[in-house]
């Protein structure tokens, strides 16, 4: 039994969404995609604000939108909690009244949520006295107070302070059987919060998998960019590929035609002299920039393959890596993943 299951189509302006996805009870899913991919429109479909043109949508194993059968459940009757980007708090109600707006909640539950989210002192005040972070907590508390089967969050951490992010994260961890769909542009938030990541591009799901799966086996250029991976446009001819700059790359798997070559930064070995051994791709490069990153150093290289390598601070010191230094870079053919362009 899925908390949410959709196989359907819809139109949002000039964008056609054609989506197949499911979310299980108790699962937290992060939805990522470039601007204009249809992420917010997809949430509007789930809430009932944008009807399907074909297919079906089920919530908690009950059909709520089946155009062909004439089934459409109104937004207020769907077991969904929604926190939109603009929060949409009721300005004439107090914070407590906003949170307790749903008939499916109780005064006790409302007070518990106010306390957990650190906004109890605002309970009898109007939303206009709340900071951005406080207003976001009020909107989240209102959505959770309704005890929804599915919680939809549209960029909930945008422009929030550290305390607000921490409190919201704590609340999301205590989810029970509630399914959560989190729209975000932050791959770190997705990787640390979600059980699974769904990538949406041009109205279509292009990847669905664990954070590790998306990071290590991205299926599109956008998915690779989320993980900080190198993506190189090239044209493949069996065991080799030629980049737009004319560099020849040996592949670990045969391919033909336009491709994107995905290379993890940690797979690129740097040497002070021409390396020996098994790497099939070796080239001389110039260090353009050094970028500290989570206890490691990202090394931006100029050369036949403009690429980013990643090394430890100790290795950077031993190699004498400074902007302008010349190094030899090597990567095994088996470390390069090939994706059709």
ABEGO torsion letter per residue (X at the ends): XBABBBBBBBBBEABBBBBBBBBBBGBBBBBBEBBGAGAAAAAAAAAGABBBABEBBBBGGBBABBAAAGBBBBAAABBBBBBBAAGGBBAABBAAAAAAABAABBAAAAAAAAAAAGAAAAAABBAAABBAAAAAAAAAAAAAAAGBABBBBBGAABGBBAAAAAAAAAAAABAEABBBBBBBABAAAAAAABABBBBBBGGBBABBBBAAAAAABBABAAAAAAAGBBBBBBBBBEABBBBAAGBBBBBABBBBEBBBBBBBAAABBBBABBBBEABABBBBBBBABBBBBGGBBBBBBBEABBBBBBBBAAAAAAAGBBBGBBBBBBBBAAABBBBBX
